[in-house]
Every structure is written in C-alpha cells, then in structure tokens.
Amino acid sequence: MSDISEDAYCAGWMIELEYDLWQIVVAGHGSYGAVSLEEADVRELRDLSAACGGWIIFERDKGEVFVPLAKWQELFAQRPSR
C-alpha cells in the first residue's frame, strides 16, 4: 500500500490511502493519483487482505496498524461520502 502511495504521490502514506485503495478493491479497478491500478494489482491487494484477514490503516500516534477485516469493513462503511 505504501509503495502505491510512493508511486502515486512520492509520499509513504497519503491521507486516507487505506480508504481510497479499498474503494478500488471493491470496484475491481481504478487509479490512485498518477497510478492506474491494473487488474493484477487489485487482485494482489484483495488476495493479501484475504490471506491476512485484514487491512492496514494509518493512525497518527502508531503509524501503520493492522485491523481485522470485519472491523475494517465497519470503519469503511462509516466513512462519510466524498
């Protein structure tokens, strides 16, 4: 995820990266900044999430944090529309 952020914005973790990438995973395609995510990229994100049973979020005080998938889906569903 941070590699995608670096490629797109030259930043290790852009604000709301986790939400933007998850939206692409849900849609099955999309682009993030200057990066067009190919089907293989989206599949890899989905497969990695399924394999570990979660998603990574960024917390200011802790940095990158693993969140179980059920909790992540709750957080994503609560996100205000953009």
C-alpha positions as CSV (number, residue, x, y, z in Angstrom):
1,M,0.0,0.0,0.0
2,S,2.8,2.4,0.9
3,D,4.5,1.5,-2.4
4,I,1.4,2.6,-4.3
5,S,1.3,5.8,-2.3
6,E,5.0,6.4,-3.2
7,D,4.5,5.7,-6.9
8,A,1.4,8.0,-7.0
9,Y,2.4,10.9,-4.8
10,C,6.0,10.4,-3.7
11,A,4.7,10.0,-0.2
12,G,4.9,7.0,2.1
13,W,1.2,7.1,3.2
14,M,-1.2,9.7,1.8
15,I,-4.1,10.7,4.0
16,E,-7.0,8.2,3.5
17,L,-4.9,5.9,1.4
18,E,-6.5,2.9,3.0
19,Y,-10.0,4.1,2.1
20,D,-9.1,5.0,-1.5
21,L,-7.4,1.7,-2.1
22,W,-10.2,-0.3,-0.6
23,Q,-12.7,1.6,-2.8
24,I,-10.6,0.4,-5.8
25,V,-10.6,-3.2,-4.4
26,V,-14.4,-3.1,-4.1
27,A,-14.8,-1.6,-7.6
28,G,-12.3,-4.0,-9.1
29,H,-10.4,-1.3,-10.9
30,G,-9.3,2.3,-10.7
31,S,-6.5,4.7,-10.3
32,Y,-4.8,6.3,-7.4
33,G,-3.1,9.6,-8.2
34,A,-0.8,9.1,-11.1
35,V,-1.0,5.3,-10.8
36,S,-3.5,3.3,-12.8
37,L,-4.0,0.0,-10.9
38,E,-4.2,-2.9,-13.3
39,E,-6.4,-5.9,-12.6
40,A,-3.4,-7.8,-11.3
41,D,-2.6,-5.0,-8.8
42,V,-6.2,-5.0,-7.5
43,R,-6.2,-8.8,-7.3
44,E,-3.0,-8.7,-5.3
45,L,-4.4,-6.2,-2.8
46,R,-7.6,-8.3,-2.4
47,D,-5.6,-11.6,-2.1
48,L,-3.2,-10.1,0.5
49,S,-6.2,-8.8,2.5
50,A,-7.9,-12.2,2.4
51,A,-4.7,-14.0,3.3
52,C,-4.1,-12.0,6.4
53,G,-7.8,-11.4,7.3
54,G,-7.5,-7.7,7.5
55,W,-6.4,-4.3,6.1
56,I,-3.8,-1.8,7.1
57,I,-4.7,1.7,8.3
58,F,-2.6,4.6,9.4
59,E,-3.0,6.1,12.9
60,R,-1.1,9.2,13.7
61,D,0.2,8.0,17.1
62,K,1.0,4.4,16.0
63,G,1.7,4.6,12.2
64,E,0.6,1.6,10.1
65,V,-1.7,-0.6,12.1
66,F,-3.3,-4.0,11.1
67,V,-7.1,-4.1,11.5
68,P,-9.1,-7.3,11.3
69,L,-11.3,-7.4,8.1
70,A,-14.6,-7.2,9.9
71,K,-13.5,-4.1,11.8
72,W,-12.1,-2.5,8.7
73,Q,-15.4,-3.1,6.8
74,E,-17.2,-1.3,9.7
75,L,-14.8,1.6,9.5
76,F,-15.1,1.8,5.7
77,A,-18.9,1.7,5.9
78,Q,-18.9,4.6,8.4
79,R,-16.7,6.8,6.2
80,P,-18.6,9.9,5.2
81,S,-19.3,10.1,1.5
82,R,-16.8,12.1,-0.5
